[in-house]
């Protein structure tokens, strides 16, 4: 079985707690990623204080630094989306009530600039708890609580390339809802789950085609119906979990866009949580903040996906393959490469299903045997370190039977 070299570090399909935000615990924050960094900000703390701070997370050294303060009013339950160049944050709820203003964040200059309100003509209600995604240079805001008798089902498009007024598009197909989850894959947006005015939770998902301005239903979320979940996207796979369905949730599922199917992944690393925010950077997913049974949180959890996702890597374009065989194995496994100098690979590490390292072996030549006959039978994860970088760059699974 062949595996490409992956820039994925850590035990596959697992969560690892990272450095907590050095600021107030919160729910209802926004999160996004730009330029290889994650950003979180706004929200409300456990004392009810609305927040307008913005923090930058560097995954290379697991550190936080404060970025330019959001120039809109302090608020919770806003939305954020990222176009090809900038991040946009708007709507939400501040001390005066519902909001429809929007602001653009320039990470290169670490600065904010106000842009057009959600429909600057004034015909649109302000809102909170909406869903948002981006496709190229266009951002989309869907639904939310707008103060009317029923929640909104509107779809609004913002053309970031022109900074023009918002344009109303085809509405979400069902009744309006808040606390839905949204993400984008391959230029299309996906919106689902959430909570409607009749106090009903949902597990459905819908695809919005930005070219045809049409909605089509896709596979339902595999977990329980819920709202206030968090999500992130890695290499055209979406990951959705946590949330609230009358109880706090901790399960997580992966959406395979190509096959229109959901499958369970490792449960969230922290306690069951609602109101958290998600983003992804360099093939890893992150979930920040929220509330669990112990209260509001400033925790950050990092998810390492199963490397079978085929995450983009520098070696793939050179058609380099790493083979761990046989798989399944009984007494011996061998590491073999094609088109790459084995001397650059330093050692192989083998982990059991709990993440405990059970074997470490230096690699000095191609197809060097690694003896595994004394290990219990079952599923193992491997990581192959490179001397040049000093981090595990190749990960995968091997079965011993």
DRENPA-100198 format. One record per residue (C-alpha): residue number from 1; residue in one letter; x, z negated, y. Coordinates in pm, 1 decimal. Example, Ala and Ser with C-alpha at 12.3 -4.5 7.8 and 13.67 -1.06 7.14 Angstrom:
<atoms>
1|A|1230.0|-780.0|-450.0
2|S|1367.0|-714.0|-106.0
</atoms>
This chain:
<atoms>
1|X|0.0|0.0|0.0
2|X|146.2|101.1|338.5
3|X|142.3|-103.6|656.0
4|X|253.2|9.7|1001.2
5|X|478.6|-210.1|1214.2
6|X|249.0|-418.1|1432.3
7|X|300.9|-603.3|1757.2
8|X|86.9|-885.2|1619.6
9|X|251.1|-1226.4|1586.9
10|X|120.3|-1518.0|1385.5
11|X|-78.9|-1556.5|1068.3
12|X|-338.1|-1277.3|1048.1
13|X|-707.4|-1363.9|1101.9
14|X|-636.9|-1704.9|1250.7
15|X|-675.1|-1907.8|1569.5
16|X|-400.7|-2099.3|1749.5
17|X|-451.0|-2337.7|2040.3
18|X|-241.6|-2246.3|2345.0
19|X|-169.8|-2427.2|2671.4
20|X|-482.9|-2552.6|2841.9
21|X|-567.0|-2445.0|3194.8
22|X|-398.4|-2689.3|3438.1
23|X|-720.1|-2722.9|3638.5
24|X|-1078.4|-2842.8|3599.2
25|X|-1261.2|-2805.3|3270.0
26|X|-1550.6|-2565.0|3314.4
27|X|-1831.3|-2350.4|3181.6
28|X|-1972.3|-2027.4|3321.1
29|X|-1629.6|-1890.0|3418.3
30|X|-1529.1|-1524.2|3440.5
31|X|-1238.3|-1379.1|3244.8
32|X|-1058.4|-1044.1|3236.0
33|X|-717.4|-893.9|3162.1
34|X|-495.5|-670.6|3376.4
35|X|-136.3|-555.4|3338.5
36|X|-59.9|-758.8|3029.3
37|X|-195.4|-1085.3|3170.2
38|X|-519.8|-1275.7|3129.2
39|X|-720.2|-1415.9|3419.8
40|X|-989.1|-1684.3|3431.9
41|X|-1170.9|-1834.0|3728.1
42|X|-1485.7|-1959.8|3899.4
43|X|-1745.1|-2158.2|3698.3
44|X|-1870.8|-2512.9|3730.4
45|X|-1698.1|-2836.7|3629.6
46|X|-1841.9|-3142.3|3456.7
47|X|-1926.6|-3306.1|3790.5
48|X|-2134.0|-3006.6|3898.2
49|X|-1872.9|-2875.2|4141.2
50|X|-1882.7|-2496.6|4176.1
51|X|-1538.0|-2334.5|4162.3
52|X|-1370.1|-2031.3|4321.3
53|X|-1015.2|-2059.4|4186.6
54|X|-839.8|-1787.2|3982.5
55|X|-564.9|-1847.1|3726.9
56|X|-324.9|-1604.6|3557.8
57|X|-217.9|-1653.1|3195.9
58|X|112.2|-1511.7|3067.9
59|X|95.1|-1482.6|2686.1
60|X|468.2|-1410.0|2657.3
61|X|556.2|-1769.9|2744.9
62|X|215.7|-1941.3|2711.6
63|X|205.0|-2040.1|3078.2
64|X|-46.4|-2049.8|3363.1
65|X|3.2|-1982.0|3732.9
66|X|-250.6|-1993.1|4012.5
67|X|-352.3|-1657.2|4157.9
68|X|-525.1|-1577.3|4487.5
69|X|-845.8|-1774.0|4532.8
70|X|-1165.1|-1573.5|4484.0
71|X|-1281.6|-1490.8|4837.2
72|X|-1651.0|-1505.6|4758.9
73|X|-1834.4|-1835.6|4755.2
74|X|-1766.7|-2079.7|4472.0
75|X|-2005.1|-1994.0|4188.1
76|X|-2090.6|-1999.9|3820.6
77|X|-2226.4|-1744.4|3575.1
78|X|-2090.0|-1442.0|3760.9
79|X|-1981.9|-1120.5|3585.1
80|X|-1646.5|-943.6|3573.8
81|X|-1541.2|-597.1|3464.9
82|X|-1212.0|-405.7|3480.1
83|X|-1186.9|-38.3|3569.0
84|X|-875.9|173.4|3518.6
85|X|-710.3|-2.4|3812.4
86|X|-885.8|-313.6|3940.2
87|X|-1099.9|-608.9|3838.2
88|X|-1441.5|-664.1|3994.9
89|X|-1627.7|-995.2|4015.3
90|X|-1977.3|-1052.2|4148.8
91|X|-2330.2|-1189.4|4117.7
92|X|-2374.4|-1545.5|3987.1
93|X|-2509.6|-1864.8|4137.6
94|X|-2363.9|-2060.0|4432.1
95|X|-2478.3|-2357.8|4639.4
96|X|-2731.0|-2136.0|4823.0
97|X|-2875.1|-1972.6|4510.7
98|X|-2852.9|-1637.8|4333.4
99|X|-2587.1|-1385.7|4443.8
100|X|-2540.6|-1007.5|4448.6
101|X|-2210.3|-971.6|4637.9
102|X|-1905.7|-812.1|4469.7
103|X|-1528.9|-832.8|4518.4
104|X|-1231.8|-629.4|4396.4
105|X|-915.0|-796.6|4272.2
106|X|-584.4|-610.3|4306.3
107|X|-342.8|-773.0|4059.1
108|X|-43.8|-584.2|4202.2
109|X|-96.7|-736.6|4546.8
110|X|-269.3|-1051.4|4420.9
111|X|-547.0|-996.0|4673.8
112|X|-925.9|-972.3|4698.9
113|X|-1141.1|-731.3|4898.4
114|X|-1519.0|-735.3|4931.0
115|X|-1690.0|-415.3|4818.8
116|X|-2052.0|-301.1|4816.4
117|X|-2311.9|-557.7|4716.2
118|X|-2513.1|-483.2|4406.3
119|X|-2729.6|-213.7|4569.9
120|X|-2632.1|-245.2|4933.6
121|X|-2969.8|-97.9|5036.4
122|X|-3115.5|-441.1|4972.0
123|X|-3373.1|-335.6|4716.2
124|X|-3222.9|-528.5|4426.2
125|X|-3267.1|-896.8|4355.2
126|X|-2953.7|-1110.5|4329.5
127|X|-2890.7|-1249.1|3981.7
128|X|-2694.4|-1471.8|3747.3
129|X|-2627.2|-1467.2|3370.4
130|X|-2604.4|-1086.2|3365.2
131|X|-2386.7|-879.3|3130.1
132|X|-2119.7|-632.6|3241.9
133|X|-1874.6|-376.8|3106.4
134|X|-1665.1|-86.8|3239.3
135|X|-1600.3|270.3|3134.2
136|X|-1312.6|442.0|3309.3
137|X|-1361.0|398.4|3684.9
138|X|-1722.5|289.8|3657.9
139|X|-1861.2|-57.6|3612.1
140|X|-2203.2|-153.5|3478.9
141|X|-2417.8|-463.6|3529.4
142|X|-2715.1|-519.7|3300.1
143|X|-3000.3|-767.8|3314.3
144|X|-2969.8|-1133.6|3402.7
145|X|-3194.0|-1390.1|3565.1
146|X|-3307.5|-1251.4|3902.5
147|X|-3565.9|-1511.4|4003.1
148|X|-3863.8|-1295.2|3909.3
149|X|-4135.4|-1379.5|3661.2
150|X|-3942.2|-1200.3|3387.2
151|X|-3568.5|-1156.8|3349.9
152|X|-3414.0|-829.6|3465.3
153|X|-3365.4|-530.2|3233.8
154|X|-3204.3|-310.6|3498.1
155|X|-2879.3|-119.2|3446.2
156|X|-2668.4|-62.9|3758.4
157|X|-2360.5|157.7|3784.2
158|X|-2078.1|116.0|4036.1
159|X|-1837.5|405.7|4098.0
160|X|-1509.3|230.6|4169.4
161|X|-1327.8|556.4|4244.5
162|X|-1555.9|616.6|4543.4
163|X|-1664.3|261.9|4635.6
164|X|-2011.6|405.0|4677.5
165|X|-2344.8|226.3|4671.5
166|X|-2466.2|117.3|4330.6
167|X|-2683.7|360.4|4136.6
168|X|-2965.9|252.1|3907.3
169|X|-2946.3|398.7|3556.7
170|X|-3174.9|386.7|3252.0
171|X|-3294.2|30.9|3199.2
172|X|-3215.1|-173.2|2892.8
173|X|-3472.8|-66.8|2628.3
174|X|-3634.8|-405.2|2561.1
175|X|-3761.7|-688.5|2777.4
176|X|-3515.0|-836.8|3022.9
177|X|-3276.8|-1108.5|2910.2
178|X|-2999.5|-1336.4|3028.1
179|X|-2686.0|-1471.7|2857.0
180|X|-2638.8|-1141.2|2672.2
181|X|-2295.2|-1028.8|2554.3
182|X|-2134.0|-700.5|2659.1
183|X|-1817.3|-505.2|2583.7
184|X|-1697.1|-145.0|2590.8
185|X|-1541.9|66.7|2315.3
186|X|-1435.0|430.9|2332.9
187|X|-1599.4|485.9|2670.3
188|X|-1940.1|345.5|2570.4
189|X|-2090.6|10.7|2657.5
190|X|-2251.6|-231.2|2412.2
191|X|-2499.5|-503.0|2510.5
192|X|-2680.8|-744.1|2284.1
193|X|-2797.9|-1091.9|2190.9
194|X|-2909.1|-1324.1|2469.9
195|X|-3228.5|-1502.8|2562.6
196|X|-3554.7|-1375.3|2714.8
197|X|-3822.6|-1526.2|2935.7
198|X|-4028.5|-1621.0|2629.3
199|X|-3739.3|-1844.6|2517.8
200|X|-3650.9|-1619.7|2226.3
201|X|-3292.3|-1559.9|2114.2
202|X|-3175.6|-1219.7|1987.0
203|X|-2916.2|-1071.2|1751.3
204|X|-2970.9|-703.0|1833.4
205|X|-2707.4|-475.3|1991.0
206|X|-2751.7|-155.6|2189.7
207|X|-2507.6|118.4|2284.9
208|X|-2516.0|272.7|2630.7
209|X|-2377.6|628.4|2654.0
210|X|-2241.2|668.8|3005.7
211|X|-2247.0|1049.0|2975.9
212|X|-2609.9|1089.7|2870.9
213|X|-2740.3|774.8|3043.4
214|X|-2916.5|676.7|2720.4
215|X|-2946.1|364.4|2506.3
216|X|-2945.6|367.1|2124.8
217|X|-2969.5|71.1|1891.1
218|X|-2671.1|-10.6|1669.1
219|X|-2619.9|-266.0|1392.4
220|X|-2751.2|-616.2|1460.4
221|X|-2505.0|-900.0|1502.0
222|X|-2444.0|-1054.7|1161.1
223|X|-2453.5|-1415.6|1276.9
224|X|-2753.3|-1614.1|1396.4
225|X|-2947.8|-1505.1|1703.2
226|X|-2793.0|-1663.8|2012.8
227|X|-2699.3|-1646.3|2378.9
228|X|-2398.3|-1743.9|2589.8
229|X|-2147.3|-1608.9|2334.2
230|X|-1793.4|-1494.3|2417.4
231|X|-1635.7|-1162.6|2326.1
232|X|-1317.8|-957.1|2346.5
233|X|-1203.3|-615.1|2222.2
234|X|-885.9|-529.5|2030.7
235|X|-807.0|-169.0|1945.6
236|X|-1170.3|-49.8|1942.5
237|X|-1288.5|-350.3|1740.8
238|X|-1510.5|-604.4|1917.5
239|X|-1501.7|-974.8|1835.2
240|X|-1805.0|-1187.3|1921.7
241|X|-1870.7|-1552.5|1852.5
242|X|-1947.8|-1907.2|1969.1
243|X|-2261.0|-1946.7|2183.9
244|X|-2587.3|-2136.9|2160.1
245|X|-2906.7|-2092.9|1954.1
246|X|-3045.9|-2441.0|2007.2
247|X|-2716.9|-2571.4|1868.7
248|X|-2353.6|-2499.5|1954.9
249|X|-2195.2|-2223.0|1746.5
250|X|-1840.9|-2172.1|1617.1
251|X|-1865.8|-1867.6|1392.6
252|X|-1708.1|-1531.8|1486.7
253|X|-1771.5|-1173.7|1374.5
254|X|-1597.0|-841.0|1417.6
255|X|-1780.2|-519.5|1508.6
256|X|-1635.4|-204.1|1352.9
257|X|-1743.6|71.0|1591.6
258|X|-1643.7|358.3|1360.7
259|X|-1858.8|225.1|1075.6
260|X|-2125.0|53.3|1289.9
261|X|-2090.2|-268.8|1092.1
262|X|-2021.7|-638.6|1144.7
263|X|-1809.0|-866.6|926.8
264|X|-1720.1|-1234.7|946.6
265|X|-1371.4|-1338.7|1059.5
266|X|-1207.8|-1680.3|1080.6
267|X|-1430.6|-1934.7|1254.8
268|X|-1336.3|-2028.6|1609.9
269|X|-1034.8|-2259.8|1618.0
270|X|-1193.2|-2521.7|1841.0
271|X|-1517.8|-2710.8|1803.0
272|X|-1846.6|-2514.7|1820.9
273|X|-1870.0|-2404.7|2182.5
274|X|-2101.9|-2241.7|2434.2
275|X|-2037.5|-2097.2|2778.9
276|X|-1678.6|-1990.7|2711.9
277|X|-1513.6|-1669.0|2836.0
278|X|-1309.8|-1414.5|2642.0
279|X|-1036.8|-1158.8|2712.0
280|X|-766.9|-976.0|2516.3
281|X|-400.2|-900.1|2584.5
282|X|-149.0|-704.3|2374.4
283|X|-343.2|-708.7|2048.5
284|X|-456.8|-1072.3|2072.6
285|X|-789.9|-1221.8|2165.6
286|X|-841.4|-1532.2|2380.1
287|X|-1135.8|-1766.8|2432.1
288|X|-1130.1|-2005.1|2726.5
289|X|-1327.5|-2309.6|2832.9
290|X|-1694.8|-2374.8|2767.7
291|X|-1866.0|-2688.5|2645.8
292|X|-1864.4|-2862.5|2308.1
293|X|-2004.6|-3196.3|2191.7
294|X|-1719.2|-3377.6|2367.8
295|X|-1789.0|-3216.9|2705.2
296|X|-1657.5|-2940.0|2928.7
297|X|-1328.4|-2778.4|2824.8
298|X|-1013.0|-2623.5|2969.1
299|X|-879.1|-2521.0|2627.6
300|X|-741.2|-2175.2|2549.9
301|X|-749.4|-2043.1|2193.0
302|X|-563.5|-1734.2|2073.4
303|X|-687.5|-1513.4|1790.4
304|X|-452.3|-1301.8|1578.8
305|X|-642.1|-1024.1|1399.0
306|X|-593.4|-896.6|1051.0
307|X|-324.1|-630.4|1081.5
308|X|-534.6|-381.0|888.1
309|X|-692.1|-300.5|1226.6
310|X|-401.7|-62.6|1289.7
311|X|-313.1|-197.4|1631.5
312|X|-112.4|39.3|1850.4
313|X|261.2|-9.7|1813.6
314|X|585.1|145.7|1925.5
315|X|694.8|254.7|1578.7
316|X|373.4|427.1|1470.0
317|X|447.1|736.7|1674.4
318|X|769.7|780.2|1477.5
319|X|569.8|777.0|1150.4
320|X|755.4|468.3|1029.2
321|X|597.3|279.6|741.0
322|X|671.5|-53.6|583.4
323|X|559.8|-86.8|223.6
324|X|517.9|-415.2|38.8
325|X|469.4|-336.1|-326.5
326|X|336.2|-373.4|-580.1
327|X|12.7|-504.1|-437.1
328|X|-137.5|-683.0|-628.0
329|X|186.5|-829.9|-763.9
330|X|275.1|-1071.0|-1040.8
331|X|644.4|-1166.0|-1046.3
332|X|826.7|-962.0|-780.7
333|X|744.0|-787.3|-454.2
334|X|970.3|-545.6|-268.3
335|X|987.3|-441.5|95.1
336|X|1056.8|-74.0|149.5
337|X|1069.6|127.1|469.6
338|X|1068.6|492.7|556.4
339|X|1267.6|637.5|846.2
340|X|1392.3|304.8|978.2
341|X|1714.6|110.1|932.1
342|X|1649.7|-192.0|706.0
343|X|1931.9|-386.5|864.9
344|X|1713.8|-439.9|1172.0
345|X|1469.9|-640.8|959.9
346|X|1580.9|-998.7|925.4
347|X|1354.0|-1191.5|688.1
348|X|1019.0|-1199.4|515.1
349|X|793.0|-1503.7|539.3
350|X|500.0|-1565.3|306.6
351|X|203.5|-1785.4|403.6
352|X|-78.4|-1916.7|188.5
353|X|-443.4|-1894.5|289.1
354|X|-421.2|-2217.0|492.7
355|X|-136.9|-2077.7|702.9
356|X|136.1|-2286.0|538.4
357|X|466.9|-2102.1|491.3
358|X|553.4|-2109.1|119.7
359|X|847.6|-1870.0|102.1
360|X|1121.9|-1731.4|326.4
361|X|1359.8|-1454.9|217.3
362|X|1636.6|-1274.2|406.5
363|X|1622.4|-895.5|381.4
364|X|1959.0|-724.2|355.8
365|X|1880.2|-395.2|185.4
366|X|1594.8|-160.5|106.3
367|X|1364.9|-259.1|-182.5
368|X|1534.0|-596.7|-221.1
369|X|1331.6|-801.7|-474.2
370|X|1143.4|-1109.7|-357.7
371|X|1051.3|-1333.2|-651.6
372|X|698.7|-1477.6|-635.9
373|X|630.6|-1563.8|-1000.3
374|X|633.5|-1939.6|-933.0
375|X|371.0|-1926.3|-658.9
376|X|3.8|-1998.4|-736.6
377|X|-208.4|-1688.3|-777.3
378|X|-420.5|-1581.9|-482.9
379|X|-414.7|-1417.0|-140.1
380|X|-106.5|-1449.5|81.5
381|X|-10.4|-1327.1|427.1
382|X|336.7|-1196.9|505.1
383|X|532.5|-1159.1|828.3
384|X|858.3|-967.9|858.5
385|X|1090.1|-1074.1|1142.6
386|X|1314.2|-836.3|1332.1
387|X|1658.4|-942.1|1443.0
388|X|1638.1|-734.1|1758.8
389|X|1323.4|-897.2|1897.4
390|X|1317.0|-1228.4|1716.8
391|X|944.1|-1224.5|1647.0
392|X|736.9|-1124.1|1343.6
393|X|647.9|-759.9|1400.8
394|X|507.3|-662.7|1062.9
395|X|219.6|-854.6|910.9
396|X|-11.9|-796.2|620.3
397|X|-170.1|-927.1|302.6
398|X|-51.9|-932.8|-54.7
399|X|-238.0|-1054.1|-362.6
400|X|-63.5|-1239.1|-644.8
401|X|-239.9|-1219.3|-980.2
</atoms>
